[in-house]
Amino acid sequence: MKKTGISRREFLKGSAAGAVSLAAMGLLSACGDNGSTPTTTAPTPEAGSSSQDWLGQQPQIQDSEIKETWNTGVLIVGAGNGGMMAAVKAADAGLDFRIIEQNTFVCDTRNWYAAADSVDALAAGKPIDRQRAMSELSRYASGKLDQSVVKVWLDESAAMHDYVKAIMDSYGYDCYFEADTGMAEEGTDYYHAPTQHNYNARPDSEWKDTPRNKLFVDYIEKKGYHVDFEHTLVELIQEEGAVKGAIVQNGVGDYIKVLAPQGVIIATGGYEGNAEMMEALSPLAVSCTTASSYFATNHGDGIKAGLWIGADMDKEAAPMLFDRGAVAPGVDAGYVVASNGAKHFPGTISQWNPGTQPFMKVNRDGIRFANEGCPYNDIVFAAANQKGGVYCQVYDADFKEDWQKFHTLGCSSLTRVLPDMMAEQMEKNVADGIIMKADTLEELADKLGFEGSAKEAFLAQCDRYNAIYDKGEDDEFFKSSHYLSQLRKAPFYGVWLGASLLCTGDGLKINNKMQVLDKEKQVIPGLYAIGNASGSFFANNYPELFPGLACGRTLTFAIKAVKVIAGEE
């Protein structure tokens, strides 16, 4: 194989920050982001243009333009959570494969992943209710998923956990089940599935603070494989209906033909970094999003390459929105356009973790509009119907005690697990002019931008919310009494919020063998899709009460695709 010289042990170990410390600061959530405010240069569609303009035309690379030809068995496109898991399994299976990545580095590692009925979960006495799990996931998607695809995750994710756990153990990491999940939050009827697994380095690990994806690079290198960085998918090669490889472009612009007769695995992520696709396919999400926590170079390239050769795609968007897009007063949700024409969301904080806490939330008229004790995306979708697509969260000096009482789960639990660090970061956000702090509610109203009748309504709402707390019953929106709090003890705090867009989960239609389907629901031989480039699993939103589900299905499906290609199925 041709070594690129880009992957080195020093590279693997040198750039990783501790996931927990960054997550606690609200900058790099344990749910995953790249700690930046990404932009995209996608042009704005002209008025009256087709909704398919984002797709563009398939490139037509001529043989005369090809500078080099690679011969391999399998091509894996994308070195993220799915691609690196597929590479590890392919290396263990002894397959002839190459993995390419458009960036100069492996993509973000999602720490938490979901597994059903792992040996660790069962040992903790937390089996999953499979009947309820299937029903809940179908209900989240309004039935627009493929239950046979979901069943692969239900049936095979426990084995995925065992596989990952053994590899991580060899690097001095412990993989474990988060026993706190799977317990119902008091007073709610949502199903909190016992799925969340995580990993931490042991004190003596020489690989401490190294993300899983970088460990996986080292793992495949020790078996004689490598990642070809700065190689971007251009188009797929199809012969007599079957995918036989791809045309890729390297960092200096040369085209390379990759012949991969055993198949191509698309693991390129979603399209969250492509403003044109977001506006066309997920306009509701755009209308209530204020911040970015996605991987900036995820532009839907793998999805588009599949569509160019006739693949089908989910018809319903599945944005992953977290209620943590903190912005200054007066900022609207939606894209803003930079001087160079690039579009980005206005927030400078990628994920403000305390935004998930179920404090009182009001619109720009100063009144409540929804039950705040809900899954992450519910409140932001509700805010899409409010002025500016944003809302304001208000709380008082007892916020730390309230965090503990609320006892939220999933990655929002970081707020209560690391309260001092969160509070310290919050004070920095006050100094930055994002969070407002005041000695009285009237002063807070002024700082938050409420004026006239809106200010009067806001102050009246605060009084009414205190009365609701005293009564112990929310007769406005029926929030659990467990989630009620007071607004009586100075100082008082307020922050305007919208969604933070993490990723998209709608992609190429697949079957339960990860094979991509065409518009007639027939298999396209030789083409597989995993992770957020694949579909058939989510619709409408992300079921965040199954913590780690997006990454869990990605890892599970990566292993499944390789097993199918290797003939192990």
NORBELZI-V985720 format. One record per residue. N is the residue number from 1. RES is the residue in three letters. PHI is phi in whole degrees, 0 to 359 (none if undefined). Layout:
[[N:RES:PHI] [N:RES:PHI]]
//
This chain:
[[1:MET:none] [2:LYS:272] [3:LYS:282] [4:THR:271] [5:GLY:79] [6:ILE:272] [7:SER:275] [8:ARG:225] [9:ARG:303] [10:GLU:295] [11:PHE:298] [12:LEU:298] [13:LYS:262] [14:GLY:275] [15:SER:246] [16:ALA:274] [17:ALA:263] [18:GLY:297] [19:ALA:298] [20:VAL:292] [21:SER:295] [22:LEU:292] [23:ALA:298] [24:ALA:296] [25:MET:281] [26:GLY:77] [27:LEU:260] [28:LEU:231] [29:SER:297] [30:ALA:296] [31:CYS:285] [32:GLY:104] [33:ASP:196] [34:ASN:257] [35:GLY:68] [36:SER:221] [37:THR:256] [38:PRO:283] [39:THR:231] [40:THR:220] [41:THR:263] [42:ALA:299] [43:PRO:287] [44:THR:285] [45:PRO:299] [46:GLU:289] [47:ALA:303] [48:GLY:83] [49:SER:285] [50:SER:293] [51:SER:293] [52:GLN:265] [53:ASP:302] [54:TRP:297] [55:LEU:288] [56:GLY:69] [57:GLN:260] [58:GLN:298] [59:PRO:299] [60:GLN:238] [61:ILE:280] [62:GLN:275] [63:ASP:302] [64:SER:292] [65:GLU:271] [66:ILE:283] [67:LYS:266] [68:GLU:201] [69:THR:234] [70:TRP:254] [71:ASN:245] [72:THR:211] [73:GLY:275] [74:VAL:230] [75:LEU:247] [76:ILE:254] [77:VAL:253] [78:GLY:112] [79:ALA:250] [80:GLY:251] [81:ASN:299] [82:GLY:286] [83:GLY:298] [84:MET:289] [85:MET:294] [86:ALA:297] [87:ALA:295] [88:VAL:298] [89:LYS:295] [90:ALA:294] [91:ALA:295] [92:ASP:294] [93:ALA:278] [94:GLY:73] [95:LEU:287] [96:ASP:274] [97:PHE:213] [98:ARG:229] [99:ILE:237] [100:ILE:247] [101:GLU:216] [102:GLN:290] [103:ASN:272] [104:THR:268] [105:PHE:207] [106:VAL:288] [107:CYS:281] [108:ASP:305] [109:THR:267] [110:ARG:272] [111:ASN:295] [112:TRP:280] [113:TYR:222] [114:ALA:262] [115:ALA:223] [116:ALA:259] [117:ASP:59] [118:SER:294] [119:VAL:300] [120:ASP:288] [121:ALA:294] [122:LEU:293] [123:ALA:295] [124:ALA:275] [125:GLY:74] [126:LYS:235] [127:PRO:290] [128:ILE:273] [129:ASP:276] [130:ARG:296] [131:GLN:297] [132:ARG:289] [133:ALA:298] [134:MET:297] [135:SER:296] [136:GLU:295] [137:LEU:294] [138:SER:292] [139:ARG:292] [140:TYR:306] [141:ALA:269] [142:SER:53] [143:GLY:77] [144:LYS:270] [145:LEU:255] [146:ASP:250] [147:GLN:296] [148:SER:290] [149:VAL:286] [150:VAL:301] [151:LYS:297] [152:VAL:300] [153:TRP:295] [154:LEU:300] [155:ASP:275] [156:GLU:242] [157:SER:288] [158:ALA:296] [159:ALA:294] [160:MET:301] [161:HIS:300] [162:ASP:301] [163:TYR:295] [164:VAL:295] [165:LYS:300] [166:ALA:295] [167:ILE:292] [168:MET:297] [169:ASP:299] [170:SER:293] [171:TYR:257] [172:GLY:83] [173:TYR:245] [174:ASP:256] [175:CYS:262] [176:TYR:210] [177:PHE:271] [178:GLU:278] [179:ALA:294] [180:ASP:292] [181:THR:282] [182:GLY:88] [183:MET:259] [184:ALA:288] [185:GLU:290] [186:GLU:304] [187:GLY:80] [188:THR:244] [189:ASP:251] [190:TYR:289] [191:TYR:274] [192:HIS:263] [193:ALA:288] [194:PRO:279] [195:THR:237] [196:GLN:283] [197:HIS:235] [198:ASN:217] [199:TYR:214] [200:ASN:220] [201:ALA:284] [202:ARG:286] [203:PRO:305] [204:ASP:266] [205:SER:287] [206:GLU:284] [207:TRP:256] [208:LYS:306] [209:ASP:68] [210:THR:257] [211:PRO:299] [212:ARG:303] [213:ASN:299] [214:LYS:286] [215:LEU:297] [216:PHE:294] [217:VAL:298] [218:ASP:299] [219:TYR:300] [220:ILE:286] [221:GLU:295] [222:LYS:293] [223:LYS:260] [224:GLY:95] [225:TYR:254] [226:HIS:202] [227:VAL:261] [228:ASP:271] [229:PHE:285] [230:GLU:55] [231:HIS:230] [232:THR:248] [233:LEU:293] [234:VAL:254] [235:GLU:199] [236:LEU:269] [237:ILE:261] [238:GLN:237] [239:GLU:232] [240:GLU:52] [241:GLY:89] [242:ALA:257] [243:VAL:279] [244:LYS:240] [245:GLY:154] [246:ALA:202] [247:ILE:260] [248:VAL:235] [249:GLN:234] [250:ASN:271] [251:GLY:295] [252:VAL:259] [253:GLY:96] [254:ASP:282] [255:TYR:269] [256:ILE:234] [257:LYS:268] [258:VAL:250] [259:LEU:268] [260:ALA:225] [261:PRO:295] [262:GLN:277] [263:GLY:140] [264:VAL:239] [265:ILE:254] [266:ILE:274] [267:ALA:224] [268:THR:264] [269:GLY:80] [270:GLY:270] [271:TYR:238] [272:GLU:297] [273:GLY:272] [274:ASN:248] [275:ALA:299] [276:GLU:296] [277:MET:293] [278:MET:299] [279:GLU:294] [280:ALA:279] [281:LEU:260] [282:SER:221] [283:PRO:296] [284:LEU:296] [285:ALA:298] [286:VAL:300] [287:SER:292] [288:CYS:236] [289:THR:259] [290:THR:242] [291:ALA:219] [292:SER:243] [293:SER:227] [294:TYR:260] [295:PHE:277] [296:ALA:299] [297:THR:266] [298:ASN:279] [299:HIS:248] [300:GLY:77] [301:ASP:299] [302:GLY:292] [303:ILE:298] [304:LYS:295] [305:ALA:300] [306:GLY:293] [307:LEU:296] [308:TRP:299] [309:ILE:258] [310:GLY:104] [311:ALA:291] [312:ASP:264] [313:MET:225] [314:ASP:307] [315:LYS:271] [316:GLU:244] [317:ALA:295] [318:ALA:221] [319:PRO:287] [320:MET:260] [321:LEU:249] [322:PHE:248] [323:ASP:279] [324:ARG:219] [325:GLY:271] [326:ALA:291] [327:VAL:219] [328:ALA:288] [329:PRO:305] [330:GLY:91] [331:VAL:275] [332:ASP:269] [333:ALA:286] [334:GLY:105] [335:TYR:291] [336:VAL:245] [337:VAL:251] [338:ALA:285] [339:SER:299] [340:ASN:270] [341:GLY:91] [342:ALA:289] [343:LYS:253] [344:HIS:205] [345:PHE:274] [346:PRO:284] [347:GLY:293] [348:THR:257] [349:ILE:253] [350:SER:293] [351:GLN:212] [352:TRP:264] [353:ASN:306] [354:PRO:297] [355:GLY:300] [356:THR:285] [357:GLN:298] [358:PRO:278] [359:PHE:287] [360:MET:300] [361:LYS:229] [362:VAL:231] [363:ASN:269] [364:ARG:289] [365:ASP:273] [366:GLY:84] [367:ILE:236] [368:ARG:293] [369:PHE:221] [370:ALA:195] [371:ASN:287] [372:GLU:280] [373:GLY:269] [374:CYS:220] [375:PRO:301] [376:TYR:311] [377:ASN:281] [378:ASP:296] [379:ILE:290] [380:VAL:285] [381:PHE:295] [382:ALA:297] [383:ALA:290] [384:ALA:298] [385:ASN:269] [386:GLN:253] [387:LYS:301] [388:GLY:73] [389:GLY:69] [390:VAL:234] [391:TYR:209] [392:CYS:241] [393:GLN:261] [394:VAL:231] [395:TYR:204] [396:ASP:243] [397:ALA:294] [398:ASP:272] [399:PHE:300] [400:LYS:296] [401:GLU:296] [402:ASP:294] [403:TRP:305] [404:GLN:293] [405:LYS:294] [406:PHE:297] [407:HIS:49] [408:THR:289] [409:LEU:246] [410:GLY:68] [411:CYS:289] [412:SER:292] [413:SER:292] [414:LEU:302] [415:THR:299] [416:ARG:276] [417:VAL:287] [418:LEU:235] [419:PRO:296] [420:ASP:294] [421:MET:294] [422:MET:296] [423:ALA:295] [424:GLU:296] [425:GLN:295] [426:MET:297] [427:GLU:295] [428:LYS:294] [429:ASN:293] [430:VAL:296] [431:ALA:297] [432:ASP:279] [433:GLY:83] [434:ILE:266] [435:ILE:262] [436:MET:262] [437:LYS:228] [438:ALA:209] [439:ASP:275] [440:THR:225] [441:LEU:293] [442:GLU:294] [443:GLU:296] [444:LEU:297] [445:ALA:302] [446:ASP:297] [447:LYS:294] [448:LEU:280] [449:GLY:95] [450:PHE:284] [451:GLU:224] [452:GLY:55] [453:SER:295] [454:ALA:294] [455:LYS:294] [456:GLU:299] [457:ALA:293] [458:PHE:298] [459:LEU:295] [460:ALA:293] [461:GLN:295] [462:CYS:299] [463:ASP:298] [464:ARG:295] [465:TYR:293] [466:ASN:297] [467:ALA:294] [468:ILE:298] [469:TYR:299] [470:ASP:299] [471:LYS:284] [472:GLY:75] [473:GLU:213] [474:ASP:270] [475:ASP:270] [476:GLU:271] [477:PHE:227] [478:PHE:65] [479:LYS:289] [480:SER:305] [481:SER:300] [482:HIS:298] [483:TYR:261] [484:LEU:276] [485:SER:213] [486:GLN:262] [487:LEU:233] [488:ARG:227] [489:LYS:251] [490:ALA:287] [491:PRO:283] [492:PHE:254] [493:TYR:231] [494:GLY:211] [495:VAL:211] [496:TRP:275] [497:LEU:225] [498:GLY:220] [499:ALA:277] [500:SER:252] [501:LEU:278] [502:LEU:267] [503:CYS:190] [504:THR:245] [505:GLY:239] [506:ASP:260] [507:GLY:204] [508:LEU:292] [509:LYS:296] [510:ILE:228] [511:ASN:258] [512:ASN:281] [513:LYS:247] [514:MET:69] [515:GLN:280] [516:VAL:285] [517:LEU:253] [518:ASP:271] [519:LYS:290] [520:GLU:265] [521:LYS:65] [522:GLN:260] [523:VAL:294] [524:ILE:269] [525:PRO:303] [526:GLY:86] [527:LEU:241] [528:TYR:233] [529:ALA:223] [530:ILE:221] [531:GLY:65] [532:ASN:284] [533:ALA:279] [534:SER:260] [535:GLY:243] [536:SER:71] [537:PHE:238] [538:PHE:239] [539:ALA:202] [540:ASN:75] [541:ASN:197] [542:TYR:247] [543:PRO:284] [544:GLU:291] [545:LEU:279] [546:PHE:251] [547:PRO:303] [548:GLY:83] [549:LEU:295] [550:ALA:300] [551:CYS:289] [552:GLY:298] [553:ARG:289] [554:THR:297] [555:LEU:295] [556:THR:296] [557:PHE:287] [558:ALA:297] [559:ILE:297] [560:LYS:299] [561:ALA:300] [562:VAL:293] [563:LYS:298] [564:VAL:295] [565:ILE:296] [566:ALA:281] [567:GLY:77] [568:GLU:277] [569:GLU:266]]
//
